[in-house]
Amino acid sequence: MTSTSSPAERVELEPELPVTPPNERRRVLVSSLIGALIEWYDFYLFGIASAIVFNALFFPEFDPLVGTFLAFTTLAIGFFARPLGGAIWGHFGDRVGRKQMLVLSIVAMGICTAAMGLLPTYAQIGVAAPILLLLLRLVQGVAAGGEWGGAVLMAMEHSPKRRGFSSSFPQIGLTGGILVANGVFAAVAALMTQAQLLAWGWRIPFLFSAVLVIIGLWIRLGVSESPVFLAEQKKQSQDPGRQKAPLAEVFKHPRTLIVTVLLVTGPFAVSAVYLTFAASYGLQVGFSRSDLLTASIVAAAVGVIGQPIFATWSDYIGRKKVVASGLILQAVTGVVFFAQMNAGSVPGLYWSISLISVAHAICYAPLAAWLGELFPTHLRYTGSSMGYQIAGTLGGGLAPAICTALLITAGGAPHSELVVGFTAAISLLSLIGVLMAKETYKAKL
């Protein structure tokens, strides 16, 4: 008979976890980092291309600002598909195993991204080009929907004593993926003319994904299944009445799911604003593509350094305090960031994007462990993936398009007041989630 207690309440009732040998644990952490890096390389590469070249390649019949809005709308479609992916991968991840789903997701992501690099443009096949781009983005979103949850759970379930630190490796993969995506795109853009970039150079970063997938797949295939999942699977085999539909059980306790969505929406939205929308905005106020790509690289590098630091901090003082402080800082740093962009200062762009990246790292780093801790083992993949991916849709997927629409309403650059207000409001919305969530950093898995 299924318990009526909430997932968050049952977390503390789980028994002591099996111990993974140190060498195996290190391989798991590296695997989770590389897998997440590839996921976000693929996903944010699309965002960079949307801001810089897709408006001209796939939506050339529109005004440049409107074309950018349409490109960002296509970007959002991938985020809308991610909750579906979270439900699918989460179900089988909770029923069959974490490892198998992670292997499948990384292969599917790589195939979609490489296929984007082979797409003909609007000039070659007309309206079919953006339609094919949209379809690939949908499939990519479904494939990506289960990657983060599985990577986080493998890291934390193999390393129960320092869950914040261990779970930060997939978070490092997010900023690492952004760093590599911007670095590869910047290198390609620096080595060729604008005409060459639009003609064929933009394809290189997408095709490079195939190389990353081969590396990630080799590492991931050598990782053992989560011992926590194996123990849970044994329980399920001994209890025929145990819940067979994880998604249905997650929705029986909507408060926990709502809390997870609120926690992640603000960090997702603000990172999309300063890493995706800001590239388009910067071009309008006079920055070069090189300056904007370099600024994104600087921001991602700051995030890579900050993620393990702030995640470890949450292992000692709690998830609530760290995430709350980051969200408050994130709410105010948008003012500084856009003021520096409007001033046209390249050094100001670099230090202000670093500041907002620090704020983002503080509130984002502990979330991987926190979301996993809010659900029991047999619902953890489904619950954490669904909450995270719904937040990704609302925050990361819609934010660039919302900000572009707000900018159009305000009269275009440099009228960024509405955008600044949006970043502050969405950060404070996540603060409500912090107040609602249970503190879990001392709880047993």
Beta strands, then each sheet from edge to edge (+ up, - down):
end
